[in-house]
């Protein structure tokens, strides 16, 4: 004898809501609000792709940043330049890209080359402003390297300016100078000479 199980509609909806990322529903609603049909060809899978992209971007893990190496007693200036990162303007939810340069004066610890990019990406993959981005990168590098002598420079183009408002492309440069980089103009000049030979 077959058994019939009655399931209330609210239970079905709660199972569905656990299975579907809420961002999918938001994307479908956004498409409707701008006059699109989310069920038409070309847009049918867009809400799912939209949700997947947001989760991928925000949850991006660049890997471990905790490893450093014993210094060989050198006091030379180390500069890593042109690290390309993408972030999201927290005011408009539009992307901006930055070319990041990081410099430091090692003391007893050296950072592996990949750590600079990992730190920059870790700080960029969230809602952000460029000024805070460079400051957070500088703080992380100071902690990881064990020195306060850190400089970070970022040059970025912000789509919230390029695509909306004034609709003009421009480069924004922001800096964070810590320790000797904030005090010693000669050290900053040496860094700039390395960047622009």
Residue pairs with C-beta under 8 A, 6 or more apart in sequence:
21 48
21 51
21 52
21 55
23 47
23 50
23 51
23 54
23 55
24 47
24 48
24 50
24 51
25 47
26 51
27 38
27 46
27 47
27 50
27 51
28 38
28 47
31 37
31 38
31 43
31 46
31 47
32 38
36 43
37 43
38 44
38 46
38 47
57 86
57 88
57 125
58 125
58 126
60 121
60 125
62 117
62 118
62 121
62 122
62 125
63 114
63 118
64 118
65 115
65 118
65 119
65 122
65 140
65 144
66 144
67 112
67 115
68 109
68 110
68 111
68 112
68 115
68 144
68 145
68 146
69 109
69 110
69 111
69 112
70 108
70 109
70 110
71 106
71 107
71 108
71 109
71 110
72 110
74 106
75 105
75 106
76 105
76 106
77 103
77 105
77 187
77 190
77 191
77 194
78 103
78 104
78 105
78 106
78 110
78 111
79 101
79 102
79 103
79 191
79 194
79 195
80 101
80 102
80 103
80 113
80 116
80 117
81 99
81 101
81 102
81 195
82 99
82 100
82 101
83 99
83 100
83 101
83 102
83 116
83 117
83 120
84 97
84 98
84 99
84 100
85 97
85 98
85 100
85 120
85 121
85 124
86 95
86 96
86 97
86 98
86 124
86 125
87 95
87 96
87 97
87 98
87 124
87 125
87 126
87 128
87 130
87 133
88 94
88 95
88 96
88 126
88 127
88 128
89 95
89 96
89 127
89 128
89 129
89 158
89 159
89 160
90 127
90 128
90 129
91 129
91 160
92 160
92 164
93 127
94 158
94 159
94 160
94 163
94 164
95 159
96 130
96 156
96 157
96 158
96 159
96 160
97 156
97 157
98 124
98 130
98 133
98 154
98 155
98 156
99 154
99 155
99 156
100 120
100 134
100 137
100 152
100 153
100 154
101 151
101 152
101 153
101 154
101 195
102 116
102 119
102 120
102 137
102 141
102 150
102 151
102 152
103 150
103 151
103 152
103 181
103 191
104 111
104 141
104 142
104 145
104 147
104 149
104 150
104 151
105 147
105 149
105 179
105 180
105 187
106 145
106 147
107 145
107 146
107 147
108 146
109 144
109 145
109 146
110 145
111 141
111 144
111 145
115 144
116 141
119 137
119 140
119 141
119 144
120 137
122 140
123 133
123 136
123 137
123 140
124 133
130 154
130 156
130 158
130 172
130 174
131 174
133 154
133 174
134 152
134 153
134 154
134 174
134 175
134 176
135 152
135 176
137 152
137 154
137 176
138 150
138 151
138 152
138 176
138 178
141 150
141 152
142 148
142 150
142 178
142 179
147 179
148 178
148 179
148 180
149 178
149 179
149 180
149 181
150 176
150 178
150 179
150 181
151 175
151 176
151 177
151 178
151 181
151 188
151 191
152 175
152 176
153 173
153 174
153 175
154 173
154 174
154 175
155 171
155 172
155 173
156 171
156 172
156 173
156 174
157 169
157 170
157 171
157 172
158 172
161 167
161 168
161 169
161 170
162 168
162 169
162 170
177 188
180 187
181 187
181 188
181 191
